[in-house]
Amino acid sequence: MAVAVAVAVAQRNLARWPPAVASTAAPRPRTFPFSANTIRFSANFIVPIVYPPLFAEPRPVLRLARAVGGFDQVGGSGNQSSEDSVSQKASTWAEPLLDFVATNFLPLALLSGIALGLVNPTPGCLAHKLSLSRFSTCGIFFISGIMLHSRELGAAVEAWPAGLFGLGSILLITPFFSRLVLQIQLTPHELITGLAAFCCMPTTLSSGVALTQLVGGNSALALAMTVLSNLLGILIVPFSLSKLIGAGAGISVPTAQLFKSLIMMLLVPLVIGKVIRDSSKSVAEYVDRNRRSFSMISAILLGLVPWMQVSRSRSLLLTVKPAIFAIAVGMGILLHFILLAFNTIAVRSLSVVSGGDQSVFSKKENLRAVIIVASQKTLPVLVAVVEQLQGALGEAGLLVLPCVALHINQIIIDSFLVNWWLRRDQISAKSKEV
């Protein structure tokens, strides 16, 4: 009786199962080369048929007994599920960390350079002896040139009033803040004198341009102010130092040497990068597709500067009392905030006076470029000048030491300012979409 029931069930399943391939030919009668009575099924092999209730046309499911080793397969599936769960948790944990690193890449690069220089100064000193700082500066300006669109040059020409104010602020106005710095009494006095001399320097050779590119500012305008302020600074810096600080100390600057150095480190790499971009369309398209990667490379090159500077000054840093050095560093930070506030107020005021929203000063790209570039001061030019003074203003190492800290701090402060601007732009863009 059981055998007959099994045969009937099998025949019903074969009749209801749809054919694998549709055919237009007339159906042929189904024949078997054996008698249905010869089919034998084991009662232990057949499991009751289950019809899923959620389907309109349920298909029968034959559940067969598991072969030997089925428990190993189940165990393997469990291990795979466990591995997937671990990888998913790791991905969930790593993604916010990677986003944080990408968002704050420049400050992290600078802080990492400082930490490496303090922990082990030997590699940094070796890199300085090999003139790696020159290569890093050339690399930054080469990247600036290869990322520079021709339309940005036109934007720089249109924004010439903003560039003219930036040059005036860098070379003529902010040097007078040195008089304010000199009013502070601190021992050794070279710490104060060094900060005062730092006010008379032109803008940074690379960090201002790199930060302007990261924030989406007028990078061509930043480049123009950087190059012109450093070239003109060769003529103006000696006058500013002698009148505002030296007071007849006979300060002189190696004009020819500095001029040649600036041409080779700034203009030549910039022009080479721009020529390569304009001569190859494929290179220009590749750079445009990977602008973020090139900006990160520029940030890494910029992070090499504090790494080498801290490595060189570590031994001298340890000779200064921590409290005295902390005061000097705090004064330098305050000085940079004062320069940022002055340039911000000045640019905002000029935008109101010169036409409001239609003024070149009111454009976000120009405003940010001027604020960043005009508020920074360069360290390499100061080092070159101090080396030529031969102790006229005091111990050279103590003169440079607070300026090293200020040079690093101003880049770190401005990098956080850039991140704040970028986040504000993202919030504004999201609000407009809503």
C-alpha positions in Angstrom: 0.0 0.0 0.0 2.8 2.4 0.9 4.5 1.6 -2.4 1.4 2.4 -4.4 1.0 5.8 -2.7 4.7 6.6 -3.4 4.3 5.8 -7.1 1.2 7.9 -7.3 2.9 10.9 -5.6 5.9 10.6 -8.0 3.7 10.5 -11.1 1.8 13.6 -9.9 5.0 15.5 -9.3 6.3 14.6 -12.8 3.0 15.8 -14.3 2.9 19.2 -12.5 6.6 20.2 -12.9 7.0 22.6 -15.8 9.3 21.7 -18.8 12.8 23.2 -18.8 12.5 24.5 -22.4 9.4 25.7 -24.1 8.6 24.0 -27.4 6.1 24.8 -30.1 5.8 21.2 -31.3 2.8 19.1 -30.5 3.1 17.3 -27.2 4.0 13.7 -27.5 2.7 11.0 -25.2 5.0 10.2 -22.3 6.1 6.6 -22.3 8.4 4.7 -20.0 10.6 1.7 -21.0 9.6 0.0 -17.7 6.6 -0.8 -15.8 5.5 1.5 -13.1 5.2 -1.5 -10.8 9.0 -2.0 -11.0 9.8 1.3 -9.2 10.9 0.8 -5.7 11.3 3.7 -3.1 12.7 3.5 0.3 10.5 4.8 3.0 13.5 6.3 4.8 14.5 8.2 1.6 11.2 10.1 1.0 10.3 13.0 3.2 6.8 14.6 3.1 6.4 17.3 0.5 6.1 20.9 1.7 4.3 23.6 -0.2 5.2 27.1 0.7 2.0 29.0 1.5 3.2 32.4 0.2 3.3 31.4 -3.5 0.3 31.4 -5.8 1.6 28.4 -7.7 3.6 26.3 -5.2 6.2 23.9 -6.4 6.8 20.7 -4.5 10.1 20.5 -2.6 11.7 17.1 -2.1 13.8 17.1 1.1 16.4 14.4 0.8 18.4 13.0 3.7 21.8 14.7 4.2 24.9 12.8 3.1 27.8 12.1 5.4 29.7 15.2 6.2 26.7 17.5 6.2 27.5 18.7 9.7 30.9 19.9 8.4 29.2 21.9 5.8 27.0 23.5 8.3 30.0 24.3 10.5 31.8 25.9 7.5 28.8 28.1 6.7 28.8 29.2 10.3 32.5 30.1 10.2 32.0 32.1 7.0 29.1 34.0 8.6 31.4 34.8 11.6 34.1 36.0 9.4 31.7 38.2 7.5 30.4 39.7 10.8 34.0 40.5 11.9 34.9 42.1 8.6 31.6 44.1 8.7 32.4 45.4 12.2 35.9 46.3 11.1 34.6 48.2 8.1 32.1 50.0 10.3 34.9 51.0 12.7 37.4 52.0 10.0 35.2 54.1 7.8 34.7 57.0 10.2 38.5 56.9 11.0 39.4 57.2 7.3 36.9 60.0 6.8 38.4 61.9 9.7 41.9 61.4 8.3 40.8 62.5 4.8 39.0 65.6 6.2 41.9 66.6 8.5 44.8 65.3 6.4 46.9 68.5 6.4 46.8 69.2 10.2 47.6 65.5 10.8 50.5 65.6 8.3 52.0 68.7 10.1 51.5 67.3 13.6 53.0 63.9 12.5 56.1 65.8 11.2 56.5 67.6 14.5 56.1 64.4 16.5 58.7 62.6 14.3 61.1 65.4 14.6 60.8 65.5 18.4 61.1 61.7 18.9 64.0 61.1 16.5 65.7 64.1 14.9 68.3 62.2 13.1 66.3 61.5 9.9 65.1 65.1 9.7 68.6 66.5 10.1 69.8 64.1 7.4 67.0 65.2 5.1 67.9 68.8 5.7 71.5 68.2 4.8 70.3 66.5 1.5 68.3 69.7 0.8 65.0 67.9 0.8 63.3 71.1 1.8 64.2 72.6 -1.6 62.8 69.5 -3.4 59.6 69.7 -1.3 59.1 73.3 -2.1 59.7 72.7 -5.8 57.3 69.8 -5.7 54.6 71.9 -4.2 54.9 74.6 -6.9 55.1 72.0 -9.6 51.8 70.5 -8.4 50.4 74.0 -8.3 51.4 74.6 -11.9 50.1 71.2 -13.1 46.7 71.8 -11.4 46.4 75.5 -12.6 43.6 76.1 -15.1 44.1 78.8 -17.7 40.8 80.3 -16.6 42.2 80.7 -13.1 44.9 83.0 -14.5 42.2 85.2 -15.9 40.5 85.2 -12.5 43.7 86.3 -10.9 44.0 89.2 -13.4 40.4 90.2 -12.7 41.1 90.2 -9.0 44.1 92.5 -9.2 42.7 94.9 -6.6 42.6 92.1 -4.1 46.1 91.0 -5.0 47.4 94.6 -4.7 46.0 94.9 -1.2 47.5 91.5 -0.3 50.9 92.6 -1.4 50.6 95.9 0.5 49.5 94.0 3.6 52.4 91.6 3.4 55.2 94.0 2.7 54.1 97.4 4.0 51.4 97.1 6.7 52.0 93.9 8.7 55.7 94.7 9.3 54.6 97.6 11.6 53.2 94.9 14.0 56.8 94.3 14.9 56.7 97.5 16.9 53.9 96.0 19.0 55.9 92.8 19.5 59.0 94.7 20.7 57.1 96.3 23.5 57.0 92.9 25.3 59.8 92.2 27.8 61.1 88.6 27.8 64.4 86.9 28.5 66.3 86.0 26.4 65.4 89.0 24.3 66.2 87.2 21.1 62.9 85.4 21.3 61.0 88.7 21.0 63.4 90.1 18.4 62.9 87.0 16.3 59.2 87.3 16.3 59.4 91.0 15.4 61.7 90.2 12.5 59.3 87.5 11.4 56.6 90.2 10.9 58.8 91.8 8.3 59.0 88.7 6.1 57.1 88.0 2.9 54.4 85.3 2.8 55.1 81.6 3.0 56.6 80.0 -0.1 54.2 77.0 -0.3 51.7 76.6 2.5 49.5 79.6 1.5 49.1 78.3 -2.0 48.5 74.7 -0.8 45.8 75.8 1.7 44.2 78.0 -0.9 43.9 75.1 -3.2 42.4 72.9 -0.5 39.7 75.4 0.3 38.8 76.0 -3.3 40.1 79.6 -3.3 41.6 81.6 -6.1 44.9 79.6 -6.3 46.2 81.8 -9.2 45.8 84.9 -7.1 47.5 83.1 -4.2 50.4 82.1 -6.5 50.7 85.7 -7.8 50.9 87.2 -4.3 53.4 84.5 -3.2 55.8 85.0 -6.1 55.6 88.8 -6.2 55.8 89.3 -2.4 58.9 87.1 -2.2 60.6 88.8 -5.2 59.7 92.3 -4.0 60.6 91.3 -0.4 64.2 90.9 -1.4 64.3 94.7 -1.9 61.9 95.7 0.9 62.8 93.4 3.8 66.3 94.9 4.4 64.7 98.4 4.7 61.9 97.1 7.0 64.4 95.3 9.3 66.8 98.3 9.5 64.1 100.9 10.2 61.7 99.0 12.4 64.1 96.6 14.3 67.7 97.2 13.5 67.9 100.9 14.2 71.1 101.4 12.4 72.6 97.9 13.1 73.8 97.7 9.5 71.5 94.9 8.4 72.1 93.6 4.9 70.4 90.9 2.9 72.0 88.7 0.2 69.8 90.1 -2.5 71.3 88.3 -5.5 71.4 84.9 -3.8 67.8 85.1 -2.5 66.5 86.3 -5.9 68.1 83.4 -7.7 66.9 80.9 -5.1 63.3 82.1 -5.3 63.4 82.0 -9.1 64.6 78.4 -9.1 62.3 77.2 -6.3 59.1 79.0 -7.2 58.9 80.2 -10.8 60.7 77.4 -12.6 58.7 74.5 -11.1 55.4 76.4 -11.5 56.1 77.2 -15.2 57.2 73.6 -15.9 54.0 72.2 -14.3 51.8 74.6 -16.3 53.6 73.8 -19.6 53.1 70.1 -19.0 49.4 70.6 -18.3 48.8 72.7 -21.4 50.9 70.5 -23.7 49.1 67.2 -22.9 45.4 66.9 -22.7 45.6 63.4 -21.2 47.7 64.7 -18.4 45.3 67.6 -17.7 42.4 65.2 -17.6 44.2 62.8 -15.3 45.1 65.6 -12.9 41.6 66.9 -12.9 40.2 63.5 -12.1 42.7 63.1 -9.2 42.8 66.6 -7.8 42.2 65.4 -4.2 45.1 63.0 -4.5 47.5 65.7 -5.8 46.3 68.0 -3.0 47.2 65.2 -0.4 50.6 64.8 -2.0 51.1 68.6 -1.7 50.1 68.4 2.0 52.6 65.6 2.6 55.4 67.7 1.0 54.3 70.6 3.2 54.5 68.4 6.2 58.2 67.7 5.5 59.0 71.4 6.4 58.1 71.3 10.1 59.6 67.8 10.4 63.0 69.0 9.3 62.8 72.3 11.2 61.8 70.7 14.5 64.6 68.0 13.9 67.2 70.8 13.5 66.0 72.9 16.4 65.3 70.1 18.9 68.6 70.4 20.8 68.3 74.2 21.0 64.6 73.8 22.1 65.7 71.7 25.1 68.0 74.5 26.3 65.2 77.0 26.7 63.1 76.9 29.9 59.7 75.4 29.0 57.7 78.3 30.6 59.7 80.9 28.7 59.3 79.1 25.4 55.6 78.5 26.0 55.1 82.2 26.5 57.0 82.9 23.2 54.9 80.3 21.4 51.7 81.8 22.8 52.7 85.2 21.7 53.4 83.9 18.2 49.9 82.3 18.1 48.3 85.5 19.3 50.2 87.4 16.6 48.9 85.2 13.9 45.4 85.5 15.1 45.8 89.3 15.1 47.0 89.2 11.4 44.1 87.0 10.5 41.6 89.4 12.1 43.2 92.4 10.6 43.2 91.0 7.0 39.6 89.7 7.4 38.3 93.1 8.7 40.3 95.0 6.0 39.0 92.8 3.1 35.4 92.9 4.4 35.6 96.7 4.7 37.1 97.1 1.2 34.3 94.9 -0.2 31.7 97.2 1.3 33.4 100.4 0.1 34.1 99.1 -3.4 30.6 97.9 -4.4 29.3 95.4 -2.0 28.4 92.0 -3.5 29.7 93.1 -6.9 33.2 93.8 -5.6 36.2 91.5 -6.2 36.8 91.6 -2.5 33.4 90.0 -1.7 34.0 86.9 -3.8 34.6 84.0 -1.6 37.5 82.7 -3.6 39.4 86.0 -3.6 38.6 86.7 0.1 39.9 83.4 1.3 43.1 83.6 -0.8 43.9 87.1 0.5 43.2 86.2 4.2 45.4 83.1 4.1 48.3 84.3 2.1 48.5 87.8 3.6 48.4 86.5 7.2 51.3 84.1 6.8 55.1 84.8 7.0 57.9 82.7 5.6 60.6 81.0 7.6 63.3 80.2 4.9 63.8 83.9 4.0 64.1 84.7 7.7 66.7 82.0 8.2 68.7 83.3 5.2 68.6 86.8 6.6 69.6 85.8 10.1 72.6 83.9 8.7 73.8 87.0 7.0 73.4 89.2 10.1 76.2 87.4 11.9 74.8 88.1 15.4 73.9 91.7 14.8 70.5 91.1 16.5 71.6 88.4 18.9 72.1 84.6 18.9 70.9 83.2 15.6 69.5 80.0 17.0 67.4 81.8 19.6 66.2 84.3 16.9 65.0 81.5 14.7 63.5 79.2 17.4 60.2 81.0 18.1 59.8 81.7 14.4 60.0 77.9 13.8 57.2 77.4 16.2 55.2 80.3 14.8 55.7 79.0 11.2 54.3 75.6 12.2 51.5 77.0 14.3 50.3 79.4 11.6 50.0 76.5 9.1 48.2 74.3 11.7 45.8 77.2 12.6 45.1 78.0 9.0 44.5 74.3 8.2 41.8 74.2 10.8 40.4 77.4 9.4 40.3 75.8 6.0 38.5 72.7 7.4 36.0 75.0 9.0 35.3 76.8 5.7 34.9 73.5 3.9 32.4 72.2 6.5 30.5 75.4 6.3 30.3 75.1 2.5 29.0 71.6 2.8 26.3 72.6 5.2 25.3 75.5 2.9 25.2 73.2 -0.1 23.0 70.7 1.8 20.6 73.4 2.9 20.2 74.6 -0.7 19.4 71.1 -1.8 16.7 70.8 0.7 
